[in-house]
Amino acid sequence: MEKDRSLLKIPYGTRDFLPAEAAGKRVVEDRLAKLFASWGYEEVVTPTIEYLDTLQLGSNHSVGSHLFKFFDREDQTLALRHDMTTPIARLVSTRLQDSPLPLKLSYISSVFRYEQAQTGRQCEFYQAGVELMGPGSPATDAEVVALAATGLLRSGLTEFTICLGQVEFLHGILDQYRLPAEVQHDLRSAMERRNLVELNQLVDGLDLPENAKQVLKKLPLLNGGAELLQQAYDLALNEQSRRALDNLSAIYRLLKAYRVEKYVRFDLGIIRDFSYYTGMVFEVYAPGLGYPLCGGGRYDHLLADFGTACPATGFALGIERILLALERQKLPMHSLPRDVYVGYAPGQEEAAIERATSLRGQGKSVELAVSSQTEAAARESQQQKNYGALVYIA
C-alpha cells in the first residue's frame, strides 16, 4: 500500500497544471510568442539537458549547487538547464556564429533550479524571454527593457515596477576605495541578498574613512526616480561609475520614446544572481509578490567564453509568476475560447459530426458529445462546461 501511494506523488518542487491553469498559461505564452515575433525576434529551442561544463561556463561557482546533475552512459556529467541565456550563448557561438548582427532570438521554455520550493518559486518553472546579440548600445538595452514592459502589459498586468540598475556603477564605487577582491565579493554577496545588517557589519570592519563607509552603506538604498541619478553622480568619484550613470541616462531617454518610463525606477543596488552581467541590469516587481516577475540585463563577455566575442543583452519573464500576479491583483484570468457544445438525439451522430466539423472549419472551438443526449441534458452539459452556445441535432 505504501508503494502504491508513492506512485501518486510528484517530485519535489514540481507541479501539475489543471485545465484552467494550463489554459491561462497557454494564453500568456501565445501572446508573448506573437509579441516577440512582432518585434523581429525569432524563436529557438535548445535541449533540456546540457553538459555540466557548458552550464557552469560564465557563471559563478555557486550555481553548481542549484543544478540537477546526472551521468550519461559514457560517464559524462550532464545537467538540466538552469536558465536559457547560457544555452543560447552556446547556440549562437556554434550554429549561428556566421549569422548577421544584430541577432534577435526568443524562447519559451522550462528551466530547472534546485532551491526551496514555495509559492511562485518551483524547481521546475517556465520562462519566456529574448536575447539580443549585437551592438552594446543604450538603444539595444532600451529595446529589451521596453519589450519586457510591453510583454507584461500584453499578459494583462497593469501594475508593476521596472527597477533599473548598472553593475559598473557598483564596481566603480568598490574599486575607488581599492578594496581587495575577497572583500568586494563579500560586499556584493550581502547586497545581492539585501542583507543590510551583514553589509553594515562588513563595512564597519573596513579600514576606511567614515564618509567612505557611509557611501558603501548607502549603495543598496540608492533607488528612486530620475532625480536619483544626480544624487548618484555626487557619490561617484571615478570615471567607471560616472560612465555607468551616463549609460542609464541614455537608456531612460529612449524608454521615454517607447512610452514606458512611468514603469521605471532606478535601483543602483541591484546585483543579479548570475555573475555574467556587465552593464545595465533590471528586475520587475508587482504588488503582492516579494520576488521579481522578470529579470535581465547586459552580458558582454559570456559569448566570448564560448569562443565568439559579441555584446549581448536580454531578459526572462516568469510565466507562473505572471499568472500569480494576475490572481493577486484580482485581474481577469485568461482562458481558451469555448464556443459551441454540440449535442444530438439517438440516430443523429453522423449529422452531429458533420455540424461540429463545419463549425470548427469556421474557427470555432467545439466540443462534440460522445453519446446521444436529450436536449435538456445537452443544455446542462453546455452550461457545466461553460460553452457559449448549444447546437442540438434532433
N, C-alpha and C positions, 0 to 999 in steps of 0.2 A: 504493500500500500504506500509506503514511504517513497519508493521508487516511482510509482505512478504519479504521485503529487509533484515530484521534481520535474516530470515531463511537462507540466503546465506552467513552469516558471520561464522567465526570460532573463538573459544575462544582466548583471549589474550595470546601471547607467544607460539602459536602452528602454524603449517604449513602443507600444502599439499605437497606431493612429486609427481610431474608429472612423466609420464612414464620414460623419460630418467634419471631423478634424482633418481627415485626408482630403476632403473636398476643399476646405479652406486653404490648406497647404498648396494644393494644386493650382487654385486660382491665383494665389500670390506668386507662385513660381512662374506661371504662364504670363502674368502681367510684367514681371521683371524680365523674362526672356524677350518679350516683344519690345520692351523699353530699351534694353541693351542693344538689340538689333537695330532699332531706330536711330541710335546714336553711332552706328557704324562698328559695333563690336561683334566679332564672330565667335561662336561657341566652340569650345574644345572640351574633350572628355579624356581624362587621364586614368591610369589604373588605380584601383582602390589600394593596392599594395605596391610598395616601392622597396628598394634596397635601403637598409637602415642607414648606410653611409650617405646616401643621397639626401634623406630627410634631415640628417644632422648637419649637412653642409650649410654653412652660413648662419646656423642657429647657435644659441648659447648651449653650454653643456647640460643645463638642467632640463632641456627638452626631452632627453632620453627617458627620464622617469615618467613622462606622460604618454609614452608610446606603447602601443600594443605590439609586441615583438614575437616572432616565431621563426622557425627554420624551414628551408625548403629541402628537397631530397639530396642536394649537394652540400648541405650544412651551411649555406649562406644565410645570413641574418636578414630577415625581411621585417617590415612593419606596416601597419595600416597608416595611411596618410593622416597627419595631424593638422594640416592646413592645405590650401591649394596653391599658394604662392610658390612654394618650393618646387612642387611637381611641374608647374607651368614654366618656371625658370629653367628646369631641366629640358622640357619640351622645346622651348624657344632656342636653347643653346645647342640642340641637336637637330631635330627635324625641321625647324623653322629658322635656322641661323642665316639663311640667304634671303629671307623674306624682306621686302622693302619696309622701311620705317616711315611713320610710326606704325607699330603693330598693336592692334586693339583686340583683345581676347576677353571672352566672358565664360562663365561656368555656373552651373547649378549642381551641387554635388553633396554627398555625405562625407563627413570627416570624423575622425576618431581621436579622442584625447582622454587619457585616464585621469580623472580627478573626482573630487567628492560630488556626487550627484545631488542636485536639488532642483527646485522649480526653475525652469529656464536654463538649466545647465546640466547637460547629459554627457555621457561618454561617447555616444553616437549622436551627431546633430547635423543639421543641414544648413548649407551656406549658398548664397548667390553672390557673385562678385565679378569684378573686372580687373584686368591688368593691362596697363598701357606702357608699352616699351617704345621709347623714342626720346625726343629732346627733354633734357632735365630743366624744364622751364616752369615759371608760375602758371602759364597757360594750361599745361598738362595737369598740374596739381589741381588747379581750379576746376578743370573739367571733371575729374573723378569725384571731387567733393560735391559739385553740383549734381552729378549723376546719382550719387548716393542719396542726396536730399530728394531728388525727383523720384527715385525708387521708393523711398518711404512714403512719399505723398501718393504715388501710384498704388501703393499697397493699402492705402486707406487711412494712414495715420495723419493726424493734423497737428499734434503737439509733440515736438522733440527739439533737442538742442544739439548742435554740432560743436563740440569742443575742439578747437584748432590749436595745435602747438607746433614746435620746431625743435628737434632734438639737438641741433647745432647750437641753439641758444644756451641750453644747459651745459653742453660740452665746453663751450667757451667760458662760461662762468667758472666751472670747476677747474679748467686749465689756467685761468687768470690768477688763481691762488696757488698754482704749482702743487696741487695735491697729488700724492702718489697714486698709482693705478689701482692698488688694492683699496685705498680709501675711497676713491671715486666709485669703485664697484659697490662698496657697501652703502654709500650715499644714494646711488641710483636704485639699488635694491629696495631701500627703505621708501624712497619716493614712489617707485612703481607700485608698492603695496599700500601706499598712502598711510604709512605708519609714522605719524608726526612725532610721537613720543620717542621712538627709536632714532628718528632723524635728529631730533634736538639733542639727544644724548650723544650721538656720534659727533655732532658739530661742537658741542661743549667740550669734548675731549681733544679738539684740534688746537694746535699751536698757531692761532691766527688772531689778528686784531678783532676787537669786539664788533666793529662795524662790518667786517667781512663775515663774521658768524651770523650777524643779523640778516645779511643778504642771502646766505645759504638757507637759513630757516624760512625765509620768505618765498623761496622758489616754488614749493607746492601750492602756495596761496595766490600765485600770480594768475588770476583769472578775472575776466570781465569783458566789457565791450571794447570798441575801437580805442577808447582813451587809455586802455591798459598798455598798448604798445609804447606810448610816450613814457609812461612810468618805467617800463622795462628798459628803455634806452638809458635812463638815468642810472640804472644798476650795472649796465654792460660797459665795462672799461676796456673791452677787447674787440678787435675787428670781427672775429668769428661770430660772436653773439650779435653784433650790430648788423652783419650781413643776414643773419637768420631773421631778425626783425624786419629788415627791408624785404626779404622774401615773403614774409607773412603779409606785409602791407600790400605787396603787388598781387598776391593771391586774393586778398579780401577785395581789392578794387575790381577784379574780374568777377568775383562772386556777386558783386552788386549788379554787373551786367546780366548775370544769369537770374537775378531777382530772387536769390535765396539767402541774402545776407541777414535777413531777420531771424534766421535759424542759427546763426553763427555767434559763438562766444570764443574768446581766446583763453586758452589754458596752457600756460608755459610750463606747468609741472607735469604734463603728460609724458609718460615713458611707456611705450607699448611693450608687451611682454615677449617680443622677439627681438633679437639683437641685430637684425639686418637693416633696421631703419636708419636712414642717413639724413633726412631733412624734415619736410612737413609731415606731421602725423595728426590723426584726428580720431575721435571717438564720438558716437552719437548716443545720447541718453533720452529716455522718455519718462514721463511722470509715473511713479509707481513701480519702477524697476530699478534695482540697485546695481545693475551691470549694463554694459553697453549693448545696444542693438546692432551696432556696426562699428568697425574699426579699420584703419588702413593708414597709408602714408607712402612716403618715398623710400625706395631701397635701391640705391645706385650701384652697389657692389655685389649683390647676390648673383647676378648673371655672370660676372667676372669669375666667381668661384667655380662656375661650370664651364669656363673657358671662352665665354662670349661677353666681353665688356659692353654694357649698354645701360643707360639710365632707365629707371622704371618707377612706376607708381601705381597704386591700386587700392581696392577695399574689398571687404567681405561683409555681407549682411546676414544676420542670423534669422533663418526663416521661422523657427519656433518662437524666437523672442519677439518677432513682429506680430505673430498670432497672439502671444500672451499680452503684448501691449495693446492690441486692439480690444481684447477682452477686458483688460483692466481700465481702459479709457471708455468702456461701455459703448464702443463703436460697432456698427453692424458687422457681423461675422460673414465672411464670404461663403457662398455655396454655389455648386454647379447647377445649371438650369434643369428643372424637372417640369417639362411642358405638358405632356399628354399621357394619360393612362388609357390603354385600350382593353376593354373587356368584351366578352362575347357570350352569346347563348349557345346551348348544345347544338352541334352541327355547323357552326359558323366559324370554325377555326381557320379555314383557308382564307375566307373573306377578311377575317381579322388580321391575319398575317399580311395580306396584300395592303390593307389600310395602314398598318404600322410601318410597313416598308415605304409606302408613299409619303407618309408624314416625316419619316427620317430623311428621305430624299429632299425634303423641303428645309432640312436643317433643324428639325425639332428633336428634342430629347424625349424618347418614347419608351415606355415600359409596356410590354405585352403580357397579359395574363397567361399563366402557364396551364390553366384549365378553364372550362366554361364556368360562368357565374350568372346569378341573377343580376339585374340592373342595380338593385339595391346593394348587393354585395360588392359589385364593381365600384359603386359610388363610395362605399365605405373604404375600399382599398385605395381609391384615388386620394381620399382625404387623409388616411393614415400615412400614406407615402408622400404626401404634400405635393402632388402634381397639380398644375394649374388648371387642367381641363380633363374631362372624361369623354371618350368616344366609346359608345356601346353599340356593338353589332348584333342585331337581333334577327 
